[in-house]
């Protein structure tokens, strides 16, 4: 079965039209999950406390 350039173009446009919204929605969900993980890691990261008794020392 041979495909001409026009048939290939129509098939590619149809596939993009059919699967494009799902691909975009999936990418957005993955990005949202990545942002949530990043925010969780940033907010759960604690800065080290200063050692007791060193508040008055100069750096």
C-alpha positions in Angstrom: 0.0 0.0 0.0 1.5 3.3 -1.1 0.8 6.6 0.5 1.1 9.9 -1.3 2.3 13.0 0.4 -1.3 14.3 0.6 -2.6 11.1 2.3 0.3 11.2 4.8 -0.4 14.8 5.6 -4.1 14.2 6.1 -3.3 11.2 8.4 -0.8 13.2 10.4 -3.3 16.1 10.8 -6.0 13.7 11.9 -3.8 12.1 14.4 -2.7 15.5 15.8 -6.4 16.5 16.0 -7.4 13.3 17.8 -4.5 12.8 20.2 -3.3 16.4 20.6 -5.6 17.5 23.4 -4.9 14.3 25.4 -1.1 14.8 25.0 -1.4 18.4 26.1 -3.5 17.5 29.1 -1.1 14.8 30.1 1.9 17.1 29.8 0.1 19.7 32.0 -0.7 17.0 34.6 2.9 15.9 34.7 4.1 19.5 35.0 1.6 20.1 37.8 2.8 17.0 39.7 6.4 18.1 39.2 5.6 21.6 40.6 3.9 20.0 43.6 6.8 17.8 44.3 9.2 20.7 44.0 7.1 22.9 46.3 6.9 20.1 48.8 10.7 19.7 48.8 11.3 23.4 49.1 8.9 23.8 52.0 10.0 20.7 53.8 13.7 21.7 53.6 14.8 23.1 56.9 17.7 25.5 57.3 20.2 24.3 59.9 19.9 25.9 63.3 22.8 27.8 64.7 24.8 25.9 67.3 23.8 26.9 70.9 26.0 29.5 72.5 27.3 31.0 69.3 24.8 33.9 68.9 27.2 36.5 70.1 30.2 35.4 68.0 31.3 37.4 65.0 31.5 35.7 61.7 
